[in-house]
């Protein structure tokens, strides 16, 4: 999103400069030359020799550089088309040229349809190379169409641009431009923030990010229609209730059912974005200032994306940008308008009489109340001890944000104070420690009875440790592996079988660290090496105050930080007896670790008679067929653990698991080959093998829910 918004700004600024030329031939010739130059870089591909991705703070900038080198020029040329086509159209003698902004809605319809159709229609059918070839052909056709538009503009140009009645005609001042920037920044940042929040705190699922992005594009479409389907006044009426709803949802997260919470957050985001984009459409300038308007919008979009995409992950340990932007959304409402009157009649019939006195005294009283609430712990009155009073305060502040809508800054202050109270005094069900990195938010919390400490990433448990026994006494000594790695789990059985078959210490590589539970399945004399992409996970696993698997079982365990596909490839060939790929239990899987080429890397690192184990437990994706296909493509056989034979005790964090083992011969997996709990499967011919050039997440999602 940061790259997308940044390139939009560059393209819109280029269009603005280009249209400042009085010679209309120049704009057409220069832009066609840029398109031809961009076409010379096709087909699209990932730039080579860019180096390995770095760890830590530099990772986002490495990615931005890779995007710029790989697709920067074609996307820059495409980004300029939107304002350029509208500016050209506004200079024609067409009757609709007086208000060309409906073309902006048309552009977003194209984006909306492309977003929805790609994972459903294009990705399952075409390889990446085929997609790139077809995209290149489409780009060539687009150049011809844009050349035709340029010819039409020159043949049908008007001498002057007529100012439409529905738009502001004066040259926009810096104050108005700044307001456009602010109003466009809030929903742009909120898009990234709400996506991060719902995938972190509510329900992570494949392709879930498509929903908020689709809603975002839809708000642009509806906002810039010539005859809006939803009146802007209606959205302004609903927006404060959506913001107040976010306050309530954030406080009552633990009590709201998952799907209800997901739907409520998405509806609130849609309403807020609609109100913001509707306000931009309402204040849009005359066509002669069209490119200035779009530069302001793109700059605001980039600022919002930078805040939520780059600044927030390193500034906050949780998704704090979500409530911050929700509070700022109040300031996107029109100032000096009559839009507050419906609320005044609804919520405060006496407001016209007492508003002047209240307005004059508001800020002194507001500051005193805010300080008293925020620092109540230091005055000897802890709101933690009176949750009912805390709930009442939050509800009163949420209501106050509605009552104060006559003055948006005052309303925003009430929203911010309510959200601060939610953060300072979370409900007992939401108390947790959060560690945030480029790869997401990791949550560490204890179970309701205090016996277990759990690590979650999104909605997926990545490890748990028992810290107290049934009598409430601390558990000491070597921790007992639980979750997916208990003593009767599929993973534990595979390790024991390979160890027994070799009858010697093992050399083991593990992709995915989690809490480090697997380290406690190692035996004396064995060499285990972990590969983990997220330094924050390593920090959590190594901290004995959080989890003690590593400190108790393997304090000197080597951990290689980086993308395992790259770091494992650097290891010597034929050295590992067992490679455990434990990176698929999350709801967003690393596809590049589940391709034919990835399995070829694993196979090359196996010692004679070595085994690859893949933990494929996933609530949303059927990955068994994927593993069977990529293993067979490398000459390996695959056995699948019969999940119905697994033991589970969810109350004690002992879970069932889906596990696949791949090896060349039956003898490589020892006694498991004769164990009825493991079933040898051949690849499903109906499932296309995943490669670096082809994958089908939507297909795996479909199989999971239809088989």
C-alpha positions in Angstrom: 0.0 0.0 0.0 2.8 2.4 0.8 4.4 1.8 -2.6 1.0 2.0 -4.3 0.2 5.3 -2.8 3.7 6.7 -3.3 3.6 5.9 -7.0 0.1 7.3 -7.3 1.5 10.6 -5.9 4.4 10.5 -8.4 2.1 9.8 -11.3 -0.5 12.4 -10.3 2.3 15.0 -9.8 3.7 14.2 -13.3 0.2 14.6 -14.8 -0.3 18.0 -13.0 3.0 19.3 -14.4 2.3 17.9 -17.8 -1.1 19.6 -18.0 0.3 22.9 -17.0 1.8 23.2 -20.5 -0.2 25.5 -22.9 0.7 23.3 -25.8 -1.7 20.3 -25.7 0.4 18.4 -28.3 3.2 18.3 -25.7 1.1 16.5 -23.1 0.0 13.8 -25.6 3.5 13.2 -27.1 5.3 13.1 -23.7 2.8 10.8 -22.1 2.8 8.4 -25.1 6.6 8.4 -25.1 6.5 7.5 -21.3 4.1 4.7 -22.0 6.3 3.3 -24.8 9.4 3.6 -22.5 7.5 1.7 -19.8 6.5 -1.0 -22.4 10.1 -1.6 -23.1 10.6 -2.9 -19.6 7.9 -5.6 -20.0 7.2 -8.3 -19.3 6.9 -7.7 -15.6 9.3 -9.7 -13.4 11.1 -9.5 -10.1 14.4 -7.7 -10.4 17.4 -9.9 -10.1 20.6 -9.1 -8.2 18.7 -7.0 -5.7 20.2 -9.0 -2.9 18.7 -10.9 0.1 16.1 -9.1 2.2 17.6 -7.7 5.3 16.3 -8.2 8.8 14.8 -5.5 11.1 14.0 -1.9 10.2 15.6 -2.0 6.8 13.2 -4.7 5.4 10.4 -2.3 4.3 12.8 -0.1 2.5 14.4 -3.0 0.8 10.9 -4.1 -0.4 10.1 -0.6 -1.6 13.3 -0.5 -3.6 12.5 -4.0 -5.1 9.1 -2.8 -6.1 10.4 0.4 -7.7 13.1 -1.5 -9.7 10.7 -4.3 -10.8 7.5 -2.5 -11.7 8.1 1.2 -10.9 8.1 2.6 -14.4 5.0 0.8 -15.8 3.0 1.6 -12.7 4.2 5.2 -12.7 2.9 5.5 -16.3 -0.4 3.9 -15.4 -0.9 6.0 -12.3 -0.8 9.2 -14.4 -3.6 8.0 -16.7 -6.5 8.7 -14.3 -6.0 12.5 -13.9 -4.7 12.9 -17.5 -7.7 11.2 -19.1 -10.1 13.4 -17.0 -8.1 16.5 -17.8 -8.2 15.7 -21.5 -11.9 14.9 -21.4 -12.6 18.3 -19.6 -11.0 20.1 -22.7 -13.4 18.5 -25.1 -16.7 19.7 -26.5 -18.6 16.8 -25.0 -21.6 17.8 -22.9 -20.3 15.8 -19.9 -16.9 17.5 -20.0 -18.1 20.1 -17.5 -17.8 17.5 -14.7 -15.4 14.8 -15.6 -15.1 13.4 -12.1 -17.4 10.5 -12.9 -14.4 9.0 -14.8 -12.7 8.7 -11.4 -15.5 6.4 -10.3 -15.1 4.4 -13.5 -11.4 4.0 -12.8 -12.1 2.6 -9.4 -14.7 0.2 -10.8 -11.9 -1.2 -12.9 -9.7 -1.6 -9.8 -12.6 -3.1 -7.9 -13.3 -5.7 -10.6 -9.6 -6.5 -11.0 -9.1 -7.0 -7.3 -12.1 -9.4 -7.0 -11.3 -11.3 -10.2 -7.6 -12.0 -9.8 -7.7 -14.6 -7.0 -10.8 -16.2 -8.4 -10.4 -16.1 -12.1 -6.8 -15.4 -13.1 -4.5 -16.9 -10.4 -6.1 -20.4 -10.5 -5.9 -20.6 -14.3 -2.7 -18.9 -15.4 0.9 -19.2 -14.4 2.7 -16.0 -13.4 4.6 -16.0 -16.8 1.3 -16.3 -18.7 -0.3 -13.5 -16.6 2.7 -11.3 -17.3 2.5 -12.0 -21.1 -1.3 -11.2 -21.1 -0.8 -8.1 -19.0 1.9 -6.9 -21.4 -0.5 -7.4 -24.3 -3.1 -5.4 -22.4 -0.6 -2.6 -21.8 0.1 -2.4 -25.6 -3.6 -2.1 -26.3 -3.9 0.6 -23.6 -1.2 2.6 -25.3 -3.2 2.5 -28.6 -6.4 3.5 -26.7 -4.7 6.4 -25.0 -3.3 7.6 -28.3 -6.8 7.5 -29.7 -8.1 9.6 -26.7 -5.3 12.1 -27.4 -6.4 12.4 -31.1 -10.1 12.8 -30.0 -9.1 15.6 -27.5 -7.2 17.5 -30.2 -10.0 17.2 -32.7 -12.8 18.2 -30.3 -11.1 20.6 -27.9 -12.9 23.6 -26.5 -11.2 27.0 -26.1 -12.0 27.3 -22.4 -13.1 24.9 -19.7 -16.6 25.7 -18.4 -16.9 25.6 -14.6 -19.7 23.2 -13.5 -22.3 24.3 -11.1 -21.8 21.3 -8.8 -18.2 22.1 -8.0 -16.3 24.9 -6.4 -15.1 27.3 -9.1 -12.4 29.4 -7.4 -8.7 28.4 -7.4 -8.2 26.2 -4.3 -6.2 27.8 -1.6 -3.6 26.1 0.6 -6.1 25.6 3.4 -8.5 23.7 1.2 -5.6 21.7 -0.3 -4.4 20.9 3.1 -7.9 19.7 4.1 -8.1 17.5 1.0 -4.7 16.0 2.0 -6.0 15.3 5.6 -9.4 13.9 4.5 -7.8 11.5 2.0 -5.0 10.5 4.5 -7.5 9.3 7.2 -9.3 6.5 5.2 -6.1 5.5 3.4 -4.4 4.9 6.8 -7.6 3.4 8.2 -7.6 0.9 5.4 -4.2 -0.5 6.4 -5.1 -0.2 10.1 -8.4 -2.0 10.0 -6.9 -4.7 7.9 -4.1 -5.2 10.4 -6.6 -5.1 13.3 -9.1 -7.6 12.0 -6.3 -10.0 11.0 -4.5 -9.6 14.3 -7.3 -9.4 16.9 -10.4 -10.9 15.3 -9.9 -13.5 12.6 -7.0 -14.0 10.2 -8.0 -15.8 7.0 -6.6 -16.2 3.5 -7.7 -13.3 1.2 -9.4 -11.5 4.1 -7.5 -8.4 3.2 -9.5 -8.3 0.0 -12.7 -7.3 1.8 -11.5 -3.9 3.4 -9.6 -3.0 0.2 -12.8 -3.8 -1.9 -14.8 -1.6 0.5 -12.3 1.2 0.2 -12.5 1.1 -3.6 -16.3 0.9 -3.5 -16.4 4.1 -1.4 -14.5 6.0 -4.1 -16.9 4.6 -6.7 -20.1 5.6 -4.8 -18.6 8.9 -3.6 -17.8 10.2 -7.1 -20.9 9.0 -8.9 -22.8 11.8 -10.8 -25.9 10.7 -8.9 -24.7 9.2 -5.7 -26.5 6.0 -4.7 -26.1 6.8 -1.0 -26.5 10.6 -0.2 -23.5 12.2 1.4 -25.7 13.6 4.1 -26.7 10.1 5.1 -23.1 9.1 5.5 -22.4 12.2 7.6 -25.4 11.2 9.8 -24.0 7.7 10.3 -20.3 8.4 10.6 -20.3 9.5 14.3 -22.3 6.4 15.3 -19.7 4.3 13.4 -16.9 5.9 15.3 -18.7 5.5 18.6 -19.3 1.9 17.6 -15.6 1.4 17.2 -15.0 2.6 20.8 -17.6 0.1 22.1 -16.2 -2.7 19.9 -12.6 -2.2 21.1 -13.7 -2.3 24.7 -16.0 -5.3 24.4 -13.8 -7.3 22.0 -13.9 -10.4 24.2 -17.7 -10.4 24.5 -18.7 -9.9 20.8 -19.0 -13.0 18.6 -16.2 -13.3 16.0 -18.3 -12.9 12.9 -20.4 -10.1 14.4 -17.2 -8.2 15.4 -15.7 -8.7 12.0 -18.8 -7.4 10.3 -19.2 -4.5 12.6 -15.6 -3.2 12.1 -15.9 -3.5 8.3 -19.3 -1.7 8.3 -17.8 1.1 10.5 -14.8 1.4 8.2 -17.1 1.6 5.1 -19.2 4.3 6.7 -16.2 6.4 7.8 -14.5 6.0 4.4 -17.8 6.9 2.6 -18.2 10.1 4.7 -14.6 11.1 4.0 -14.7 10.4 0.2 -18.1 12.0 0.0 -16.7 15.1 1.5 -13.9 15.1 -1.0 -16.4 14.7 -3.8 -18.5 17.6 -2.4 -15.5 20.0 -2.2 -13.9 19.0 -5.6 -12.7 21.9 -7.7 -13.6 23.0 -11.2 -12.0 20.8 -13.9 -9.2 23.4 -14.6 -7.9 22.6 -11.1 -8.5 18.9 -11.4 -4.9 17.8 -11.3 -4.2 19.8 -8.2 -7.0 18.0 -6.5 -5.7 14.6 -7.4 -2.1 15.5 -6.3 -3.6 16.5 -2.9 -5.6 13.2 -2.7 -2.6 11.1 -3.6 -0.3 12.9 -1.2 -2.8 12.3 1.6 -3.2 8.7 0.6 0.6 8.3 0.8 0.8 10.0 4.2 -1.9 7.7 5.6 -0.2 4.6 4.1 3.2 5.7 5.5 1.7 6.2 8.9 0.0 2.9 9.2 2.4 0.8 7.0 5.8 2.1 8.1 5.6 4.3 11.2 3.0 2.5 13.3 4.6 -1.0 13.3 7.8 0.5 14.9 6.1 3.1 17.0 3.4 1.0 18.6 3.4 -2.5 20.1 -0.2 -2.9 19.1 -2.5 -1.7 16.3 -2.8 1.7 18.0 -3.1 3.4 14.6 -6.7 2.1 14.3 -8.2 4.1 17.2 -6.0 7.1 16.4 -7.3 7.3 12.9 -10.9 6.7 14.1 -10.6 9.7 16.3 -9.1 11.8 13.5 -12.0 10.8 11.3 -14.2 13.1 13.3 -12.2 16.1 12.0 -13.0 15.0 8.4 -16.6 16.3 8.9 -17.5 19.7 7.4 -16.7 22.7 9.5 -19.2 25.5 9.7 -22.0 23.4 8.1 -25.5 22.5 9.3 -24.8 18.8 9.3 -24.9 18.7 13.1 -28.5 19.7 13.4 -30.1 16.2 13.1 -28.0 15.1 16.1 -28.8 18.2 18.1 -32.5 17.5 17.8 -32.0 13.8 18.4 -29.6 13.9 21.4 -29.8 17.3 23.0 -33.0 19.3 22.5 -31.7 22.0 24.8 -28.4 22.5 22.9 -29.4 25.7 21.1 -30.1 27.4 24.5 -27.0 26.2 26.5 -24.5 25.7 23.7 -22.8 29.2 23.8 -22.2 28.9 27.6 -20.9 25.3 27.3 -18.7 26.1 24.3 -17.0 28.9 26.1 -16.2 26.8 29.1 -15.6 23.5 27.4 -11.8 23.2 27.1 -10.9 24.1 30.7 -13.4 21.6 32.0 -12.4 19.0 29.4 -8.7 19.2 30.2 -9.4 18.8 33.9 -11.7 15.8 33.4 -9.2 14.2 31.0 -6.3 14.6 33.4 -8.4 13.2 36.3 -9.4 10.1 34.2 -6.0 9.4 32.7 -4.1 9.7 35.9 -6.7 8.3 38.3 -4.3 5.5 39.3 -1.9 8.0 40.7 -4.6 9.7 42.8 -5.4 6.4 44.7 -8.6 5.8 42.7 -8.0 2.9 40.3 -10.8 2.3 37.8 -9.6 -1.3 37.4 -11.3 -1.9 40.7 -14.7 -0.6 39.5 -15.3 -2.0 36.0 -19.0 -1.0 36.0 -18.0 2.7 36.5 -15.3 2.3 33.8 -18.0 1.0 31.4 -20.2 3.9 32.3 -17.4 6.5 31.7 -16.6 5.0 28.3 -20.3 5.0 27.2 -20.7 8.6 28.4 -17.7 9.7 26.4 -18.9 7.9 23.4 -22.3 9.6 23.7 -20.5 13.0 24.3 -18.7 12.6 21.0 -22.2 12.6 19.4 -23.5 15.5 21.4 -20.5 17.6 20.6 -20.7 17.2 16.8 -21.5 20.8 16.4 -17.8 21.4 17.0 -15.7 18.5 15.4 -12.5 19.2 17.5 -14.5 18.8 20.7 -16.1 15.7 19.4 -12.7 14.3 18.4 -11.4 15.1 21.9 -14.2 13.0 23.5 -13.5 10.1 21.1 -9.8 10.3 21.8 -10.4 10.3 25.5 -12.7 7.3 25.3 -10.2 5.4 23.3 -7.4 6.3 25.7 -9.5 4.9 28.5 -10.1 1.6 26.6 -6.3 1.3 26.2 -5.4 2.3 29.7 -8.0 0.1 31.4 -8.6 -2.9 29.2 -11.1 -5.6 30.2 -9.6 -8.6 32.0 -10.2 -10.7 28.9 -8.1 -8.4 26.7 -5.1 -8.0 29.0 -2.0 -9.1 27.2 1.5 -8.3 26.2 2.1 -7.4 22.6 5.3 -7.4 20.6 5.1 -5.9 17.1 7.4 -6.2 14.1 7.3 -5.8 10.4 5.6 -9.3 10.2 2.7 -8.5 12.5 1.6 -8.3 16.1 2.5 -11.2 18.5 0.3 -11.4 21.6 1.4 -13.1 24.8 -1.2 -13.8 27.5 -2.1 -16.2 30.2 -5.1 -18.5 30.2 -8.2 -17.6 32.3 -7.1 -20.0 35.1 -3.5 -18.7 35.0 -2.1 -22.2 34.3 -0.8 -21.6 30.8 1.0 -18.8 28.9 0.1 -18.6 25.2 1.7 -17.0 22.2 -0.6 -16.0 19.4 0.0 -14.4 16.0 -3.3 -13.1 14.6 -5.9 -15.6 15.8 -3.5 -18.6 15.6 -1.8 -20.1 18.6 2.0 -20.5 17.9 2.9 -22.1 21.2 1.9 -22.5 24.9 3.6 -23.5 28.1 2.2 -24.6 31.4 3.4 -22.3 34.1 1.3 -23.5 37.0 0.0 -27.0 38.0 -3.6 -27.8 38.9 -3.0 -26.6 42.5 -1.7 -23.2 41.4 1.9 -24.0 42.2 4.6 -22.8 39.7 5.9 -25.5 37.3 9.7 -25.9 37.4 12.3 -27.9 35.6 12.2 -28.9 31.9 9.0 -27.7 30.4 6.6 -30.3 28.9 5.9 -29.8 25.1 2.2 -29.3 24.5 0.0 -27.8 21.7 0.9 -29.6 18.5 4.0 -31.2 19.9 2.8 -33.3 22.9 4.3 -36.8 23.5 1.6 -38.5 21.4 1.4 -36.0 18.6 2.2 -36.8 15.0 5.3 -34.5 15.1 6.7 -36.3 18.2 6.1 -39.7 16.6 7.9 -38.8 13.4 11.0 -37.6 15.3 11.1 -40.7 17.4 10.7 -43.0 14.4 13.5 -41.3 12.4 15.7 -41.4 15.5 15.0 -45.1 16.0 15.6 -45.8 12.3 19.0 -44.0 12.3 20.0 -45.3 15.7 22.3 -42.3 16.1 22.0 -38.6 17.0 20.0 -36.6 14.5 20.9 -33.6 12.4 17.6 -31.5 12.3 16.6 -28.3 10.6 13.3 -26.6 11.7 11.7 -23.8 9.7 9.6 -21.8 12.1 10.4 -21.1 15.7 7.3 -20.1 17.6 7.9 -20.5 21.3 10.7 -23.0 20.7 8.7 -26.0 21.9 10.3 -28.4 19.4 13.7 -27.8 21.0 12.4 -29.9 24.0 12.0 -32.9 21.6 15.7 -33.0 20.9 17.9 -35.6 22.4 21.5 -35.3 23.9 24.1 -35.2 21.2 21.8 -34.1 18.4 22.2 -30.9 16.4 19.1 -28.9 15.8 19.1 -25.6 13.9 16.1 -23.3 13.6 15.3 -20.9 10.8 13.0 -17.9 11.6 12.1 -14.9 9.6 10.9 -12.6 12.4 13.5 -11.3 14.9 10.6 -10.5 17.3 9.8 -14.2 17.5 13.4 -15.0 18.4 13.3 -12.4 21.1 10.1 -13.9 22.6 11.4 -17.5 22.5 14.7 -16.6 24.1 13.2 -14.6 26.9 12.9 -17.0 29.9 10.5 -14.6 31.5 8.1 -15.4 28.7 8.8 -19.0 27.7 11.5 -21.4 28.9 11.6 -24.1 26.2 14.9 -22.7 24.7 16.5 -21.7 27.9 15.8 -25.0 29.6 16.2 -27.5 26.7 18.6 -25.9 24.3 20.1 -22.6 25.6 22.8 -22.6 22.9 20.5 -23.5 20.0 21.6 -21.8 16.7 18.8 -19.7 15.2 19.2 -18.4 11.6 17.2 -15.2 11.0 15.9 -14.6 7.6 13.7 -16.1 4.9 14.2 -19.9 5.3 13.9 -20.5 1.5 17.1 -18.4 1.1 19.0 -19.2 4.3 18.4 -22.9 4.1 19.6 -22.9 0.5 23.0 -21.6 1.7 23.5 -24.7 3.9 25.7 -27.6 2.8 23.9 -30.3 0.9 23.0 -33.8 2.3 23.5 -32.9 5.9 20.0 -33.1 7.6 18.3 -36.3 8.7 15.1 -34.5 9.3 13.7 -31.2 8.0 10.6 -29.9 9.8 8.6 -27.2 7.9 6.4 -25.7 10.6 5.3 -22.5 8.9 1.8 -23.3 7.7 -0.3 -23.3 10.9 -0.9 -19.5 10.5 -3.8 -18.4 8.4 -1.6 -16.6 5.9 0.8 -19.2 4.6 4.2 -18.5 3.0 3.4 -19.9 -0.5 7.0 -19.9 -1.6 7.8 -22.6 1.1 5.2 -24.9 -0.5 6.3 -25.1 -4.1 8.1 -27.7 -6.2 11.2 -25.6 -6.1 11.0 -25.3 -2.4 10.7 -29.0 -1.9 13.7 -29.4 -4.2 15.7 -27.3 -1.8 14.6 -29.4 1.1 15.5 -32.6 -0.7 18.9 -31.3 -1.6 19.7 -30.7 2.1 18.6 -34.2 3.2 21.2 -36.8 4.2 20.7 -40.3 2.7 17.4 -41.7 3.9 16.4 -38.2 5.2 12.8 -37.1 5.7 10.8 -33.9 5.2 8.0 -33.3 7.7 5.5 -30.6 7.0 3.0 -29.3 9.7 0.0 -28.4 7.6 -2.7 -27.7 10.2 -4.8 -24.9 8.9 -8.4 -23.8 9.5 -9.0 -22.4 6.1 -6.7 -24.2 3.5 -6.5 -27.8 2.4 -2.7 -28.3 2.0 -2.5 -32.1 1.9 -2.9 -32.1 -1.9 -0.3 -29.4 -2.2 2.3 -31.3 -0.3 1.5 -34.6 -2.1 2.0 -32.8 -5.5 5.2 -31.0 -4.8 6.7 -34.1 -3.2 5.8 -36.3 -6.1 7.3 -33.7 -8.5 10.6 -34.3 -6.7 10.4 -38.1 -6.7 9.2 -38.4 -3.0 6.4 -40.4 -1.5 4.0 -38.8 1.0 2.3 -40.2 4.1 -0.5 -38.3 5.8 -1.2 -38.6 9.6 -4.8 -39.8 10.3 -6.0 -36.9 12.4 -8.9 -39.0 13.8 -6.2 -41.0 15.6 -4.8 -38.0 17.3 -5.4 -37.2 20.9 -6.5 -33.8 22.1 -7.4 -31.9 25.3 -8.1 -28.3 24.4 -8.5 -27.3 28.0 -4.8 -28.2 28.6 -3.7 -26.9 25.2 -3.1 -30.3 23.7 -4.2 -30.1 20.0 -4.7 -32.4 17.1 -2.6 -31.7 14.0 -2.3 -32.3 10.3 1.1 -33.6 9.4 2.6 -34.9 6.1 6.0 -36.7 5.8 7.8 -37.1 2.5 10.7 -39.5 1.8 12.1 -41.5 -1.1 11.4 -45.0 0.3 9.3 -46.7 3.0 12.3 -47.6 4.9 13.3 -43.9 5.4 10.4 -43.4 7.8 11.1 -46.5 9.8 8.3 -48.1 11.7 5.8 -45.4 10.5 5.6 -47.2 7.1 3.9 -50.1 8.9 1.8 -48.0 11.1 -1.9 -47.7 10.2 -2.0 -44.2 11.6 -0.1 -43.0 8.5 -1.6 -43.3 5.1 0.4 -43.3 1.9 -1.3 -41.0 -0.6 -0.7 -40.4 -4.3 -1.2 -36.9 -5.8 -4.7 -35.9 -6.7 -4.6 -35.4 -10.6 -7.3 -32.8 -10.3 -5.0 -30.5 -8.2 -2.4 -28.6 -10.2 1.1 -28.8 -8.7 2.3 -25.6 -7.1 5.5 -24.1 -8.4 7.2 -20.7 -8.1 5.3 -19.9 -11.2 1.9 -21.1 -10.1 -0.1 -21.3 -6.9 -3.9 -21.4 -6.2 -4.8 -20.2 -2.7 -8.5 -19.9 -3.7 -8.5 -23.5 -4.8 -7.0 -24.7 -1.4 -9.6 -22.6 0.3 -12.4 -24.2 -1.8 -11.2 -27.7 -1.1 -11.0 -27.1 2.6 -14.7 -26.3 2.8 -16.1 -28.6 0.2 -14.3 -31.9 1.0 
